[in-house]
């Protein structure tokens, strides 16, 4: 994220990242049981299969209209998280988790995933939906030493009806990048 809160520059997040940021992301992925990411983020950031062969990537889509011919899906690593009433995927071998009608019921969908460490990788609409569903326990946030000065996307795409309180549990700085880990206050 830029100093002024943008998560996107020139259409994707790459310009706001650095080597240390990518290393931390790889480290988090090495601990994750599953990655969950929005279909727009998969398309924009050109997600491929993770380097860890057993790591699965759940791609959230309200419509199920996702390109299933990309390496993420042809490798077997990608699966869909879609509403119950979304059309059947064009590739019948792609696994689907179905929850909700009209839109994904995130609590129901997350309860169907294996493991306890679900790495949420955005985008902002998915981040907001997961926050609204009260499903975020930890936030790992990188602040890039850049100002984007644009009207591009922010971390969350919409305001929450109530504040959620988090506690700063770790901080690291490298090359001007700040890496912050916040954990959820449960009370």
N, C-alpha and C positions, 0 to 999 in steps of 0.2 A: 504494500500500500504506500502511496506517495505521502509526503509530509502534509499535503492538503486533502488527504482522504480518498484519492482515486485508486481504483484497483485495475484500471485499464488505461493504456496509452497506445494510440494508433491501433486500436482494435483488439489488443491482447495484453497479457500481464508480463510478458518477457522483459520489456524495457525497465520494469520496476524490480527485477530480480538480479541476483549476483551469484557468484560461485558459492559463497557461504550459505546463502539462502537455499540454493539447490541442494547442497549437502545436508542441510537440516531437513528439507522435505524428503530426501532419500532415507535419512535416518528414521523419520516418523513412519514412512511407508514400510520400513523393515520391521517395525513393531506392530503395524496394523493387522487386524484380522480381515478387513475389507475396506475398500475405498468407495465412497459415494460422491458422485459429481453430477452436475446438471448437464443435460444434453447440449446446450449452447456452449458451455465451457469445453466440453469434449470436442466439439466442432472447431471452435475458435482457436483453442490451444493445441489442436491436432494430437489428441491423446493416443498413445500407442499402448501395447501391452506392458505391464510393469516388468522390471528386471527380475523380480522374485516370481518364480514360475507358479507358486501356489496362491499368489495374491489375486483376488478377484476384484473387478471394478464394476460397481452398480451404477448404471446411467439412468438418471431420473428424467422421465418425460411424461407430460400430461397427455400427449397424443400417441406416443409410440412411434412417431415419425423420425426415425433415427437411421443413419446410414449403417447398415449391418455388414457392409462389405469392407469396412476399414480393418486394419490389422488388430485393433483392440478386440473386435468381435470374432474375426476369423481365427485368432489365436486361441479362442475359448476363454479368455480372461474376462471379457465383457459380458454383462447381463443387464437386462432391463428392469427398472422399477417403474411400473405404470399403474394407472387406475384399472379396476376390474372391468370397466366397460370400454377400455381402449381396444382398437382392432388387434387381431392376431399379428405378430411380427411377420415380415416377408420371409424370414429364414426360420423355419420351425425348429431348428436345432438350438436357437438362442434361448437360454433360460430366462423366464420372466417371474418377477415377484409382483403380484397384483394386490393392491390394497386401496380402498376408497372408490367412490363413484364420481366421475367428472374431473376429479383431481386426486392426487396421491394422498392417502391417509398415512402420514409419516410415522406416527407411533406404531400403527399396525405393520407397516412395511419394515421398520427397523427391528421389530420383534421377530421377524422372519429371517433375519440375517444371522449367520453363524459368528460366534465370537463376541467379545466385549469391547474391543478397540475398533471403532468405526471412524476412519479418517475422512472427514468431510472436507472436500476441496472446492466447494462453491459451484457456481457463481453466486452473485448477490441475491438473486431470487430464491435459490435453494437455501442459502444461508438464512434469509428472512423467514422462509417457511419452517425451517428446523427450529429457529428461535421462537417463532409463534407457537410451535408445538411443544416448546420447553424441552427440547432434546439435546441441547448443547451443554456439555459438562466442562469442556476445556476449549480455550481458544489459543492457537499458536499464531502469532501475528508478526509479520516482518514489516518494519517501517523503513522504506527506502529513503536515502538522503537526497531526494529529488522532489521538486514541485511540478505537478502535472499541469496546473492552471488550465483545466478543461472541465467540461460538464459531463465527463464520462461516468461510468458506473462506480458506485461506492461499495463498501464491504457488505452492507445490507441494503436491499433495494426499497425497503419501506420501513416506516416507523413501527415500533412495538407498542402495544397498548399499555404495557407497564414496564418499568425498568427491571432488568435482570442484573444482579450484583455478582461481580467476579473479583477475585483476589489475585494480585500479581504474585506469581510463585517463582518465576525465573526471568532473568534478564541477561542478555549477552550482546556485546557490540563487536562488530568487525567491519572495517573499511567504511565506517559511517552508517552501516545498516544496524538497526536495533532489532533484536529477536526477543519477543515477549511471550511468555506463557502465562495465561490467566486460567485459574480454576474456579469453578462455580461455587458460590456460597449456597449451601442447601437449606439454610434456615430463612 
